[in-house]
Amino acid sequence: MVLAFAKVLKRKLEKTGKYDIKMTRTVDVFVPLAERVQIAEDYHASLMISIHADAISKRLANRTRGATIYTLSKEGSDLEAQALANKENRSDILAGIDLPPESEVEGILRDLTQRETKNQSLDFASTAFSSMRHKTKFTQNQLRSANFRVLRSAIVPSVLIELGYISNKQDEQLLKSAKWQSKLAGSLTVAIDKFLQSQ
């Protein structure tokens, strides 16, 4: 579902004639988190958007729905955000990818260069929310932050957008809807335009 949405978004962005869009995948395969970041950096991307759909336990599924936009921070903005980041960051391990530890110097250098990029990411997250909020339901905490590995680029502004909860029947129907995908991708295209024109 998220790949289908990403393809709709790509088509809408290409229609503007302004952008060269690079997908981290075009078929339903797993791409390691660090490789996704590397792709964005290798192409000197102006913006990276990581698109996801969340899931939650059956007990909470009926009450929990809506989109959320995440940016990078060392610690989660709340326990739920941190738990989601921990879950997403484990996807490499589940795929059998062994990650080399980062040295202390590498960590310090990355933190120094990430400061401006983080501010740009926050700007885009706010712009995206403003554009998308009239087209889809958002969670109560629409803009959150956590230490997502996929958002750790030092040079590319990056956000992670959870389109909704696949575990919620209403969200699932929206995620499958071509009309909803087109409408939401259109509003996200407007946000991308606005953000990149301001940079």
HELIX and SHEET records of a PDB file:
HELIX    1   1 VAL A    2  LYS A   15  1                                  14    
HELIX    2   2 LEU A   33  ASP A   42  1                                  10    
HELIX    3   3 LYS A   58  ALA A   61  1                                   4    
HELIX    4   4 LEU A   79  ASN A   89  1                                  11    
HELIX    5   5 SER A   91  LEU A   94  1                                   4    
HELIX    6   6 GLU A  104  MET A  132  1                                  29    
HELIX    7   7 ARG A  149  LEU A  151  5                                   3    
HELIX    8   8 LYS A  169  LYS A  176  1                                   8    
HELIX    9   9 ALA A  178  SER A  198  1                                  21    
SHEET    1   A 4 MET A  48  ASP A  54  0                                        
SHEET    2   A 4 SER A 158  TYR A 165  1                                        
SHEET    3   A 4 ALA A  67  LEU A  72 -1                                        
SHEET    4   A 4 PHE A 138  ALA A 146  1                                        
END                                                                             
